Amino acid sequence: MREIKVKKFFYTTWEIVRDPSAFFEEVREEGWWPAYRYLLTVAVIMSILSPLAWAFGVDGESPVNTSLSAQRDTYRWWRDTLRPQFGNWSYPLAILTLFVTIHLHLIFTPVLHFVFRLLGGRGPLLNAWKAMCYGLAPTLALGFLPFLGVLTGVYATLLQLAIGPATLYRVKDGRAYVLVVIVLSIVIVAFWHGIAP
């Protein structure tokens, strides 16, 4: 039974990354729990693998090495506060902190819903919820390792804030692509700010 669930999880991840529009069409009628269960699994995996990468010397503060701002924020707190005070016990604390911090991005769900309704989209708040939960899929593609983090982070951002919601809210006439340009611009500025002196 567990093997079937693991296969389904990785198959879901593959489908989201490979053909996100088709995937989001497929889950349009789905309830809130499958999307949240997926997010929980991603949060557990990222919460364990990120501190493990830090233990091996990967700089978790650089946007080049991390997919999520939650990773960077937790890394800074772990490096500056937890590790000096708790030593090896700082790793389990970092895992717990990162798990909670990954969930904080869900507070943007109502904002995303509002934006896509303004763009002429149709559908409930549940659409934004699914986009935010399933949109984290690329971060599992080595989003905690050097140089791959930035690529998976950009793709996850596009899935969460543009491709997923555009499909779920049925925004077809190009308005979602304006949002894609805005999102890409913000990501590029944030990336440049993060690596420029």
Contact map, one row per residue, 1 for C-alpha under 8 A:
11111000000000000000000000000000000000000000000000000000000000000000000000000000000000000000000000000000000000000000000000000000000000000000000000000000000000000000000000000000000000000000000000000
11111100000000000000000000000000000000000000000000000000000000000000000000000000000000000000000000000000000000000000000000000000000000000000000000000000000000000000000000000000000000000000000000000
11111110000000000000000000000000000000000000000000000000000000000000000000000000000000000000000000000000000000000000000000000000000000000000000000000000000000000000000000000000000000000000000000000
11111111000000000000000000000000000000000000000000000000000000000000000000000000000000000000000000000000000000000000000000000000000000000000000000000000000000000000000000000000000000000000000000000
11111111100000000000000000000000000000000000000000000000000000000000000000000000000000000000000000000000000000000000000000000000000000000000000000000000000000000000000000000000000000000000000000000
01111111110000000000000000000000000000000000000000000000000000000000000000000000000000000000000000000000000000000000000000000000000000000000000000000000000000000000000000000000000000000000000000000
00111111111000000000000000000000000000000000000000000000000000000000000000000000000000000000000000000000000000000000000000000000000000000000000000000000000000000000000000000000000000000000000000000
00011111111100000000000000000000000000000000000000000000000000000000000000000000000000000000000000000000000000000000000000000000000000000000000000000000000000000000000000000000000000000000000000000
00001111111110000000000000000000000001000000000000000000000000000000000000000000000000000000000000000000000000000000000000000000000000000000000000000000000000000000000000000000000000000000000000000
00000111111111000000000000000000000000000000000000000000000000000000000000000000000000000000000000000000000000000000000000000000000000000000000000000000000000000000000000000000000000000000000000000
00000011111111100000000000000000000000000000000000000000000000000000000000000000000000000000000000000000000000000000000000000000000000000000000000000000000000000000000000000000000000000000000000000
00000001111111110000000000000000000000000000000000000000000000000000000000000000000000000000000000000000000000000000000000000000000000000000000000000000000000000000000000000000000000000000000000000
00000000111111111000000000000000000000000000000000000000000000000000000000000000000000000000000000000000000000000000000000000000000000001100000000000000000000000000000000000000000000000000000000000
00000000011111111100000000000000000000000000000000000000000000000000000000000000000000000000000000000000000000000000000000000000000000000000000000000000000000000000000000000000000000000000000000000
00000000001111111111001000000000000000000000000000000000000000000000000000000000000000000000000000000000000000000000000000000000000000000000000000000000000000000000000000000000000000000000000000000
00000000000111111111001100000000000000000000000000000000000000000000000000000000000000000000000000000000000000000000000000000000000001101000000000000000000000000000000000000000000000000000000000000
00000000000011111111000000000000000000000000000000000000000000000000000000000000000000000000000000000000000000000000000000000000000000001100000000000000000000000000000000000000000000000000000000000
00000000000001111111000000000000000000000000000000000000000000000000000000000000000000000000000000000000000000000000000000000000000000000000000000000000000000000000000000000000000000000000000000000
00000000000000111111111000000000000000000000000000000000000000000000000000000000000000000000000000000000000000000000000000000000000000000000000000000000000000000000000000000000000000000000000000000
00000000000000111111111100000000000000000000000000000000000000000000000000000000000000000000000000000000000000000000000000000000000000000000000000000000000000100011000000000000000000000000000000000
00000000000000000011111110000000000000000000000000000000000000000000000000000000000000000000000000000000000000000000000000000000000000000000000000000000000000000011001000000000000000000000000000000
00000000000000000011111111000000000000000000000000000000000000000000000000000000000000000000000000000000000000000000000000000000000000000000000000000000000000000000000000000000000000000000000000000
00000000000000110011111111100000000000000000000000000000000000000000000000000000000000000000000000000000000000000000000000000000000000000000000000000000000000000000000000000000000000000000000000000
00000000000000010001111111110000000000000000000000000000000000000000000000000000000000000000000000000000000000000000000000000000001000000000000000000000000000000001001100000000000000000000000000000
00000000000000000000111111110000000000000000000000000000000000000000000000000000000000000000000000000000000000000000000000000000000000000000000000000000000000000000001100000000000000000000000000000
00000000000000000000011111111000000000000000000000000000000000000000000000000000000000000000000000000000000000000000000000000000000000000000000000000000000000000000000000000000000000000000000000000
00000000000000000000001111111100000000000000000000000000000000000000000000000000000000000000000000000000000000000000000000000000000000000000000000000000000000000000000000000000000000000000000000000
00000000000000000000000111111100000000000000000000000000000000000000000000000000000000000000000000000000000000000000000000000010000000000000000000000000000000000000000100000000000000000000000000000
00000000000000000000000001111110000000000000000000000000000000000000000000000000000000000000000000000000000000000000000000000000000000000000000000000000000000000000000000000000000000000000000000000
00000000000000000000000000111111010000000000000000000000000000000000000000000000000000000000000000000000000000000000000000000000000000000000000000000000000000000000000000000000000000000000000000000
00000000000000000000000000001111111000000000000000000000000000000000000000000000000000000000000000000000000000000000000000000100000000000000000000000000000000000000000000000000000000000000000000000
00000000000000000000000000000111111100000000000000000000000000000000000000000000000000000000000000000000000000000000000000000100110000000000000000000000000000000000000000000000000000000000000000000
00000000000000000000000000000011111110000000000000000000000000000000000000000000000000000000000000000000000000000000000000000000000000000000000000000000000000000000000000000000000000000000000000000
00000000000000000000000000000111111111000000000000000000000000000000000000000000000000000000000000000000000000000000000000000000000000000000000000000000000000000000000000000000000000000000000000000
00000000000000000000000000000011111111100000000000000000000000000000000000000000000000000000000000000000000000000000000000000000110011000000000000000000000000000000000000000000000000000000000000000
00000000000000000000000000000001111111110000000000000000000000000000000000000000000000000000000000000000000000000000000000000000010010000000000000000000000000000000000000000000000000000000000000000
00000000000000000000000000000000111111111000000000000000000000000000000000000000000000000000000000000000000000000000000000000000000000000000000000000000000000000000000000000000000000000000000000000
00000000100000000000000000000000011111111100000000000000000000000000000000000000000000000000000000000000000000000000000000000000000011000000000000000000000000000000000000000000000000000000000000000
00000000000000000000000000000000001111111110000000000000000000000000000000000000000000000000000000000000000000000000000000000000000011010000000000000000000000000000000000000000000000000000000000000
00000000000000000000000000000000000111111111000000000000000000000000000000000000000000000000000000000000000000000000000000000000000000000000000000000000000000000000000000000000000000000000000000000
00000000000000000000000000000000000011111111100000000000000000000000000000000000000000000000000000000000000000000000000000000000000000000000000000000000000000000000000000000000000000000000000000000
00000000000000000000000000000000000001111111110000000000000000000000000000000000000000000000000000000000000000000000000000000000000000011001000000000000000000000000000000000000000000000000000000000
00000000000000000000000000000000000000111111111000000000000000000000000000000000000000000000000001100110000000000000000000000000000000000000000000000000000000000000000000000000000000000000000000000
00000000000000000000000000000000000000011111111100000000000000000000000000000000000000000000000000100000000000000000000000000000000000000000000000000000000000000000000000000000000000000000000000000
00000000000000000000000000000000000000001111111110000000000000000000000000000000000000000000000000000000000000000000000000000000000000000001000000000000000000000000000000000000000000000000000000000
00000000000000000000000000000000000000000111111111000000000000000000000000000000000000000000000001100000000000000000000000000000000000000011000100000000000000000000000000000000000000000000000000000
00000000000000000000000000000000000000000011111111100000000000000000000000000000000000000000011101100000000000000000000000000000000000000000000000000000000000000000000000000000000000000000000000000
00000000000000000000000000000000000000000001111111110000000000000000000000000000000000000000001000000000000000000000000000000000000000000000000000000000000000000000000000000000000000000000000000000
00000000000000000000000000000000000000000000111111111000000000000000000000000000000000000000000000000000000000000000000000000000000000000000000100000000000000000000000000000000000000000000000000000
00000000000000000000000000000000000000000000011111111100000100000000001000000000000000000000000000000000000000000000000000000000000000000000000100000000000000000000000000000000000000000000000000000
00000000000000000000000000000000000000000000001111111110000000000000000000100000000000000010011000000000000000000000000000000000000000000000000000000000000000000000000000000000000000000000000000000
00000000000000000000000000000000000000000000000111111111000000000000000000000000000000000000000000000000000000000000000000000000000000000000000000000000000000000000000000000000000000000000000000000
00000000000000000000000000000000000000000000000011111111110000000000000000000000000000000000000000000000000000000000000000000000000000000000000110000000000000000000000000000000000000000000000000000
00000000000000000000000000000000000000000000000001111111111100000000000000100000000000000000000000000000000000000000000000000000000000000000000000000000000000000000000000000000000000000000000000000
00000000000000000000000000000000000000000000000000111111110000000000000000000000000000000000000000000000000000000000000000000000000000000000000000000000000000000000000000000000000000000000000000000
00000000000000000000000000000000000000000000000000011111110000000000000000000000000000000000000000000000000000000000000000000000000000000000000000000000000000000000000000000000000000000000000000000
00000000000000000000000000000000000000000000000000001111111000000000000000000000000000000000000000000000000000000000000000000000000000000000000000000000000000000000000000000000000000000000000000000
00000000000000000000000000000000000000000000000000001111111100001000000000000000000000000000000000000000000000000000000000000000000000000000000011000000000000000000000000000000000000000000000000000
00000000000000000000000000000000000000000000000000000100111111001000000000000000000000000000000000000000000000000000000000000000000000000000000000000000000000000000000000000000000000000000000000000
00000000000000000000000000000000000000000000000001000100011111101100001100110000000000000000000000000000000000000000000000000000000000000000000100000000000000000000000000000000000000000000000000000
00000000000000000000000000000000000000000000000000000000001111101100001110110000000000000000000000000000000000000000000000000000000000000000000000000000000000000000000000000000000000000000000000000
00000000000000000000000000000000000000000000000000000000001111111100000100000000000000000000000000000000000000000000000000000000000000000000000000000000000000000000000000000000000000000000000001100
00000000000000000000000000000000000000000000000000000000000111111110100100000000000000000000000000000000000000000000000000000000000000000000000000001100000000000000000000000000000000000000001001100
00000000000000000000000000000000000000000000000000000000000001111110000000000000000000000000000000000000000000000000000000000000000000000000000001111100000000000000000000000000000000000000001000100
00000000000000000000000000000000000000000000000000000000011111111110000000000000000000000000000000000000000000000000000000000000000000000000001111111100000000000000000000000000000000000000000000000
00000000000000000000000000000000000000000000000000000000000111111111101100000000000000000000000000000000000000000000000000000000000000000000001111111100100000000000000000000000000000000000000000000
00000000000000000000000000000000000000000000000000000000000000111111101000000000000000000000000000000000000000000000000000000000000000000010001100011111110000000000000000000000000000000000000000000
00000000000000000000000000000000000000000000000000000000000000000111111100000000000000000000000000000000000000000000000000000000000000000010000000001000100000000000000000000000000000000000000000000
00000000000000000000000000000000000000000000000000000000000000100111111110000000000000000000000000000000000000000000000000000000000000000000000000000000000000000000000000000000000000000000000000000
00000000000000000000000000000000000000000000000000000000000000000001111111000000000000000000000001001100000000000000000000000000000000000000000000000000000000000000000000000000000000000000000000000
00000000000000000000000000000000000000000000000001000000000110000111111111100000000000000000000001000100000000000000000000000000000000000000000000000000000000000000000000000000000000000000000000000
00000000000000000000000000000000000000000000000000000000000111100101111111110000000000000000000000000000000000000000000000000000000000000000000000000000000000000000000000000000000000000000000000000
00000000000000000000000000000000000000000000000000000000000010000000111111111000000000000000000000000000000000000000000000000000000000000000000000000000000000000000000000000000000000000000000000000
00000000000000000000000000000000000000000000000000000000000000000000011111111100000000000000010011001000000000000000000000000000000000000000000000000000000000000000000000000000000000000000000000000
00000000000000000000000000000000000000000000000000100100000110000000001111111110000000000000010000000000000000000000000000000000000000000000000000000000000000000000000000000000000000000000000000000
00000000000000000000000000000000000000000000000000000000000110000000000111111111000000000000000000000000000000000000000000000000000000000000000000000000000000000000000000000000000000000000000000000
00000000000000000000000000000000000000000000000000000000000000000000000011111111110000000000000000000000000000000000000000000000000000000000000000000000000000000000000000000000000000000000000000000
00000000000000000000000000000000000000000000000000000000000000000000000001111111111000000100010000000000000000000000000000000000000000000000000000000000000000000000000000000000000000000000000000000
00000000000000000000000000000000000000000000000000000000000000000000000000111111111100000000000000000000000000000000000000000000000000000000000000000000000000000000000000000000000000000000000000000
00000000000000000000000000000000000000000000000000000000000000000000000000011111111100000000000000000000000000000000000000000000000000000000000000000000000000000000000000000000000000000000000000000
00000000000000000000000000000000000000000000000000000000000000000000000000001111111110000000000000000000000000000000000000000000000000000000000000000000000000000000000000000000000000000000000000000
00000000000000000000000000000000000000000000000000000000000000000000000000001111111111100100110000000000000000000000000000000000000000000000000000000000000000000000000000000000000000000000000000000
00000000000000000000000000000000000000000000000000000000000000000000000000000111111111111110000000000000000000000000000000000000000000000000000000000000000000000000000000000000000000000000000000000
00000000000000000000000000000000000000000000000000000000000000000000000000000011111111100000000000000000000000000000000000000000000000000000000000000000000000000000000000000000000000000000000000000
00000000000000000000000000000000000000000000000000000000000000000000000000000000111111100100000000000000000000000000000000000000000000000000000000000000000000000000000000000000000000000000000000000
00000000000000000000000000000000000000000000000000000000000000000000000000000000011111111100000000000000000000000000000000000000000000000000000000000000000000000000000000000000000000000000000000000
00000000000000000000000000000000000000000000000000000000000000000000000000000000011111111100000000000000000000000000000000000000000000000000000000000000000000000000000000000000000000000000000000000
00000000000000000000000000000000000000000000000000000000000000000000000000000000001001111110000000000000000000000000000000000000000000000000000000000000000000000000000000000000000000000000000000000
00000000000000000000000000000000000000000000000000000000000000000000000000000000001001111111100000000000000000000000000000000000000000000000000000000000000000000000000000000000000000000000000000000
00000000000000000000000000000000000000000000000000000000000000000000000000000100011011111111110000000000000000000000000000000000000000000000000000000000000000000000000000000000000000000000000000000
00000000000000000000000000000000000000000000000000100000000000000000000000000000001000011111111000000000000000000000000000000000000000000000000000000000000000000000000000000000000000000000000000000
00000000000000000000000000000000000000000000000000000000000000000000000000000000000000001111111100000000000000000000000000000000000000000000000000000000000000000000000000000000000000000000000000000
00000000000000000000000000000000000000000000000000000000000000000000000000000000010000001111111110000000000000000000000000000000000000000000000000000000000000000000000000000000000000000000000000000
00000000000000000000000000000000000000000000001000100000000000000000000001100100010000000111111111000000000000000000000000000000000000000000000000000000000000000000000000000000000000000000000000000
00000000000000000000000000000000000000000000001100100000000000000000000000000000000000000011111111100000000000000000000000000000000000000000000000000000000000000000000000000000000000000000000000000
00000000000000000000000000000000000000000000001000000000000000000000000000000000000000000001111111110000000000000000000000000000000000000000000000000000000000000000000000000000000000000000000000000
00000000000000000000000000000000000000000000000000000000000000000000000001000000000000000000111111111000000000000000000000000000000000000000000000000000000000000000000000000000000000000000000000000
00000000000000000000000000000000000000000010011000000000000000000000011001000000000000000000011111111100000000000000000000000000000000000000000000000000000000000000000000000000000000000000000000000
00000000000000000000000000000000000000000011011000000000000000000000000000000000000000000000001111111110000000000000000000000000000000000000000000000000000000000000000000000000000000000000000000000
00000000000000000000000000000000000000000000000000000000000000000000000000000000000000000000000111111111000000000000000000000000000000000000000000000000000000000000000000000000000000000000000000000
00000000000000000000000000000000000000000000000000000000000000000000010001000000000000000000000011111111100000000000000000000000000000000000000000000000000000000000000000000000000000000000000000000
00000000000000000000000000000000000000000010000000000000000000000000011000000000000000000000000001111111100000000000000000000000000000000000000000000000000000000000000000000000000000000000000000000
00000000000000000000000000000000000000000010000000000000000000000000000000000000000000000000000000111111110000000000000000000000000000000000000000000000000000000000000000000000000000000000000000000
00000000000000000000000000000000000000000000000000000000000000000000000000000000000000000000000000011111111000000000000000000000000000000000000000000000000000000000000000000000000000000000000000000
00000000000000000000000000000000000000000000000000000000000000000000000000000000000000000000000000001111111110000000000000000000000100000000000000000000000000000000000000000000000000000000000000000
00000000000000000000000000000000000000000000000000000000000000000000000000000000000000000000000000000011111110000000000000000000100110000000000000000000000000000000000000000000000000000000000000000
00000000000000000000000000000000000000000000000000000000000000000000000000000000000000000000000000000001111111000000000000000000000000000000000000000000000000000000000000000000000000000000000000000
00000000000000000000000000000000000000000000000000000000000000000000000000000000000000000000000000000000111111110000000000000000000000000000000000000000000000000000000000000000000000000000000000000
00000000000000000000000000000000000000000000000000000000000000000000000000000000000000000000000000000000111111111000000000001001100100000000000000000000000000000000000000000000000000000000000000000
00000000000000000000000000000000000000000000000000000000000000000000000000000000000000000000000000000000001111111100000000001001000000000000000000000000000000000000000000000000000000000000000000000
00000000000000000000000000000000000000000000000000000000000000000000000000000000000000000000000000000000000111111110000000000000000000000000000000000000000000000000000000000000000000000000000000000
00000000000000000000000000000000000000000000000000000000000000000000000000000000000000000000000000000000000111111111000000000001000000000000000000000000000000001000100000000000000000000000000000000
00000000000000000000000000000000000000000000000000000000000000000000000000000000000000000000000000000000000011111111100000011011000000000000000000000000000000000000000000000000000000000000000000000
00000000000000000000000000000000000000000000000000000000000000000000000000000000000000000000000000000000000001111111110000000000000000000000000000000000000000000000000000000000000000000000000000000
00000000000000000000000000000000000000000000000000000000000000000000000000000000000000000000000000000000000000111111111000000000000000000000000000000000000000000000000000000000000000000000000000000
00000000000000000000000000000000000000000000000000000000000000000000000000000000000000000000000000000000000000011111111110000000000000000000000000000000000000000000110010100000000000000000000000000
00000000000000000000000000000000000000000000000000000000000000000000000000000000000000000000000000000000000000001111111111000000000000000000000000000000000000000000000010000000000000000000000000000
00000000000000000000000000000000000000000000000000000000000000000000000000000000000000000000000000000000000000000111111110000000000000000000000000000000000000000000000000000000000000000000000000000
00000000000000000000000000000000000000000000000000000000000000000000000000000000000000000000000000000000000000000011111110000000000000000000000000000000000000000000000000100011000000000000000000000
00000000000000000000000000000000000000000000000000000000000000000000000000000000000000000000000000000000000000000001111111000000000000000000000000000000000000000000000000100000000000000000000000000
00000000000000000000000000000000000000000000000000000000000000000000000000000000000000000000000000000000000000000001111111100000000000000000000000000000000000000000010011100000000000000000000000000
00000000000000000000000000000000000000000000000000000000000000000000000000000000000000000000000000000000000000000000100111110000000000000000000000000000000000000000000011100000000000000000000000000
00000000000000000000000000000000000000000000000000000000000000000000000000000000000000000000000000000000000000000000000011111110000000000000000000000000000000000000000110000000000000000000000000000
00000000000000000000000000000000000000000000000000000000000000000000000000000000000000000000000000000000000000001000000001111111000000000000000000000000000000000000000000000000000000000000000000000
00000000000000000000000000000000000000000000000000000000000000000000000000000000000000000000000000000000000011001000000000111111100000000000000000000000000000000000000000000000000000000000000000000
00000000000000000000000000000011000000000000000000000000000000000000000000000000000000000000000000000000000000000000000000111111110000000000000000000000000000000000000000000000000000000000000000000
00000000000000000000000000010000000000000000000000000000000000000000000000000000000000000000000000000000000000001000000000111111111000000000000000000000000000000000100110000000000000000000000000000
00000000000000000000000000000000000000000000000000000000000000000000000000000000000000000000000000000000000011011000000000011111111100000000000000000000000000000000100100000000000000000000000000000
00000000000000000000000000000001001000000000000000000000000000000000000000000000000000000000000000000000010010000000000000001111111110000000000000000000000000000000000000000000000000000000000000000
00000000000000000000000000000001001100000000000000000000000000000000000000000000000000000000000000000000000000000000000000000111111111100000000000000000000000000001000000000000000000000000000000000
00000000000000000000000100000000000000000000000000000000000000000000000000000000000000000000000000000000000000000000000000000011111111100000000000000000000000111001100100000000000000000000000000000
00000000000000000000000000000000000000000000000000000000000000000000000000000000000000000000000000000000110010000000000000000001111111110000000000000000000000011000000000000000000000000000000000000
00000000000000000000000000000000001101100000000000000000000000000000000000000000000000000000000000000000010000000000000000000000111111110000000000000000000000010000000000000000000000000000000000000
00000000000000010000000000000000001001100000000000000000000000000000000000000000000000000000000000000000000000000000000000000000011111111000000000000000000000010000000000000000000000000000000000000
00000000000000010000000000000000000000000000000000000000000000000000000000000000000000000000000000000000000000000000000000000000011111111100000000000000000111110001000000000000000000000000000000000
00000000000000000000000000000000000000100100000000000000000000000000000000000000000000000000000000000000000000000000000000000000000111111111000000000000000100110000000000000000000000000000000000000
00000000000010011000000000000000000000000100000000000000000000000000000000000000000000000000000000000000000000000000000000000000000001111111100000000000000100000000000000000000000000000000000000000
00000000000010001000000000000000000000000000000000000000000000000000000000000000000000000000000000000000000000000000000000000000000000111111101000000001101100000000000000000000000000000000000000000
00000000000000000000000000000000000000000000010000000000000000000011000000000000000000000000000000000000000000000000000000000000000000011111111100001001100100000000000000000000000000000000000000000
00000000000000000000000000000000000000000100110000000000000000000000000000000000000000000000000000000000000000000000000000000000000000011111111000000000000000000000000000000000000000000000000000000
00000000000000000000000000000000000000000000000000000000000000000000000000000000000000000000000000000000000000000000000000000000000000001111111000000001000000000000000000000000000000000000000000000
00000000000000000000000000000000000000000000000000000000000000000000000000000000000000000000000000000000000000000000000000000000000000000011111110011001000000000000000000000000000000000000000000000
00000000000000000000000000000000000000000000000000000000000000001110000000000000000000000000000000000000000000000000000000000000000000000111111110011111100000000000000000000000000000000000000000000
00000000000000000000000000000000000000000000010011001000000100001110000000000000000000000000000000000000000000000000000000000000000000000010011111011000000000000000000000000000000000000000000000000
00000000000000000000000000000000000000000000000000001000010000001100000000000000000000000000000000000000000000000000000000000000000000000000011111111000000000000000000000000000000000000000000000000
00000000000000000000000000000000000000000000000000000000010000011100000000000000000000000000000000000000000000000000000000000000000000000000000111111000000000000000000000000000000000000000000000000
00000000000000000000000000000000000000000000000000000000000000011100000000000000000000000000000000000000000000000000000000000000000000000000000011111110000000000000000000000000000000000000000000000
00000000000000000000000000000000000000000000000000000000000000011110000000000000000000000000000000000000000000000000000000000000000000000000011111111111000000000000000000000000000000000000000000000
00000000000000000000000000000000000000000000000000000000000000111111000000000000000000000000000000000000000000000000000000000000000000000010011111111111100000000000000000000000000000000000000000000
00000000000000000000000000000000000000000000000000000000000000111110000000000000000000000000000000000000000000000000000000000000000000000000001000111111110000000000000000000000000000000000000000000
00000000000000000000000000000000000000000000000000000000000000000010000000000000000000000000000000000000000000000000000000000000000000000000001000111111111000000000000000000000000000000000000000000
00000000000000000000000000000000000000000000000000000000000000000010000000000000000000000000000000000000000000000000000000000000000000000110111000011111111100000000000000000000000000000000000000000
00000000000000000000000000000000000000000000000000000000000000000111000000000000000000000000000000000000000000000000000000000000000000000110001000001111111110000000000000000000000000000000000000000
00000000000000000000000000000000000000000000000000000000000000000010000000000000000000000000000000000000000000000000000000000000000000000000000000000111111111000000000000000000000000010010000000000
00000000000000000000000000000000000000000000000000000000000000000000000000000000000000000000000000000000000000000000000000000000000000000100000000000011111111100000000000000000000000000000000000000
00000000000000000000000000000000000000000000000000000000000000000000000000000000000000000000000000000000000000000000000000000000000000111110000000000001111111110000000000000000000000000000000000000
00000000000000000000000000000000000000000000000000000000000000000000000000000000000000000000000000000000000000000000000000000000000000100000000000000000111111111100000000000000000000100000000000000
00000000000000000000000000000000000000000000000000000000000000000000000000000000000000000000000000000000000000000000000000000000000000100000000000000000011111111111000000000000000100110000000000000
00000000000000000001000000000000000000000000000000000000000000000000000000000000000000000000000000000000000000000000000000000000001000110000000000000000001111111111100000000000000000000000000000000
00000000000000000000000000000000000000000000000000000000000000000000000000000000000000000000000000000000000000000000000000000000001111110000000000000000000111111111100000000000000000000000000000000
00000000000000000000000000000000000000000000000000000000000000000000000000000000000000000000000000000000000000010000000000000000001100000000000000000000000011111111100000000000001100100000000000000
00000000000000000000000000000000000000000000000000000000000000000000000000000000000000000000000000000000000000000000000000000000000000000000000000000000000011111111110000000001101100100000000000000
00000000000000000001100000000000000000000000000000000000000000000000000000000000000000000000000000000000000000000000000000000000000000000000000000000000000001111111111000000001000100000000000000000
00000000000000000001100100000000000000000000000000000000000000000000000000000000000000000000000000000000000000000000000000000000011000100000000000000000000001111111111100000000000000000000000000000
00000000000000000000000000000000000000000000000000000000000000000000000000000000000000000000000000000000000000010001000000000011001000000000000000000000000000111111111111000000000000000000000000000
00000000000000000000000000000000000000000000000000000000000000000000000000000000000000000000000000000000000000000001000010000000000000000000000000000000000000000111111111110001000000000000000000000
00000000000000000000100110000000000000000000000000000000000000000000000000000000000000000000000000000000000000000000000000000000000000000000000000000000000000000011111111110000000000000000000000000
00000000000000000000000110010000000000000000000000000000000000000000000000000000000000000000000000000000000000000000000000100011001000000000000000000000000000000001111111100000000000000000000000000
00000000000000000000000000000000000000000000000000000000000000000000000000000000000000000000000000000000000000000001100011100010000000000000000000000000000000000000111111100000000000000000000000000
00000000000000000000000000000000000000000000000000000000000000000000000000000000000000000000000000000000000000000000000011000000000000000000000000000000000000000000111111110000000000000000000000000
00000000000000000000000000000000000000000000000000000000000000000000000000000000000000000000000000000000000000000001001111000000000000000000000000000000000000000000011111111111000000000000000000000
00000000000000000000000000000000000000000000000000000000000000000000000000000000000000000000000000000000000000000000000000000000000000000000000000000000000000000000011001111111000000000000000000000
00000000000000000000000000000000000000000000000000000000000000000000000000000000000000000000000000000000000000000000000000000000000000000000000000000000000000000000000000111111000000000000000000000
00000000000000000000000000000000000000000000000000000000000000000000000000000000000000000000000000000000000000000000000000000000000000000000000000000000000000000000000000111111110000000000000000000
00000000000000000000000000000000000000000000000000000000000000000000000000000000000000000000000000000000000000000000001000000000000000000000000000000000000000000000000000111111111000000000000000000
00000000000000000000000000000000000000000000000000000000000000000000000000000000000000000000000000000000000000000000001000000000000000000000000000000000000000000110010000111111111100000000000000000
00000000000000000000000000000000000000000000000000000000000000000000000000000000000000000000000000000000000000000000000000000000000000000000000000000000000000000100000000000111111110000000000000000
00000000000000000000000000000000000000000000000000000000000000000000000000000000000000000000000000000000000000000000000000000000000000000000000000000000000000000000000000000111111111000000000000000
00000000000000000000000000000000000000000000000000000000000000000000000000000000000000000000000000000000000000000000000000000000000000000000000000000000000000001100000000000011111111100000000000000
00000000000000000000000000000000000000000000000000000000000000000000000000000000000000000000000000000000000000000000000000000000000000000000000000000000000001001110000000000001111111110000000000000
00000000000000000000000000000000000000000000000000000000000000000000000000000000000000000000000000000000000000000000000000000000000000000000000000000000000000000000000000000000111111111000000000000
00000000000000000000000000000000000000000000000000000000000000000000000000000000000000000000000000000000000000000000000000000000000000000000000000000000000000000000000000000000011111111100000000000
00000000000000000000000000000000000000000000000000000000000000000000000000000000000000000000000000000000000000000000000000000000000000000000000000000000000011001100000000000000001111111110000000000
00000000000000000000000000000000000000000000000000000000000000000000000000000000000000000000000000000000000000000000000000000000000000000000000000000000010001000000000000000000000111111111000000000
00000000000000000000000000000000000000000000000000000000000000000000000000000000000000000000000000000000000000000000000000000000000000000000000000000000000000000000000000000000000011111111100000000
00000000000000000000000000000000000000000000000000000000000000000000000000000000000000000000000000000000000000000000000000000000000000000000000000000000000000000000000000000000000001111111110000000
00000000000000000000000000000000000000000000000000000000000000000000000000000000000000000000000000000000000000000000000000000000000000000000000000000000010000000000000000000000000000111111111000000
00000000000000000000000000000000000000000000000000000000000000000000000000000000000000000000000000000000000000000000000000000000000000000000000000000000000000000000000000000000000000011111111100000
00000000000000000000000000000000000000000000000000000000000000000000000000000000000000000000000000000000000000000000000000000000000000000000000000000000000000000000000000000000000000001111111110000
00000000000000000000000000000000000000000000000000000000000000000000000000000000000000000000000000000000000000000000000000000000000000000000000000000000000000000000000000000000000000000111111111000
00000000000000000000000000000000000000000000000000000000000000110000000000000000000000000000000000000000000000000000000000000000000000000000000000000000000000000000000000000000000000000011111111100
00000000000000000000000000000000000000000000000000000000000000000000000000000000000000000000000000000000000000000000000000000000000000000000000000000000000000000000000000000000000000000001111111110
00000000000000000000000000000000000000000000000000000000000000000000000000000000000000000000000000000000000000000000000000000000000000000000000000000000000000000000000000000000000000000000111111111
00000000000000000000000000000000000000000000000000000000000001100000000000000000000000000000000000000000000000000000000000000000000000000000000000000000000000000000000000000000000000000000011111110
00000000000000000000000000000000000000000000000000000000000001110000000000000000000000000000000000000000000000000000000000000000000000000000000000000000000000000000000000000000000000000000001111111
00000000000000000000000000000000000000000000000000000000000000000000000000000000000000000000000000000000000000000000000000000000000000000000000000000000000000000000000000000000000000000000000111111
00000000000000000000000000000000000000000000000000000000000000000000000000000000000000000000000000000000000000000000000000000000000000000000000000000000000000000000000000000000000000000000000010111
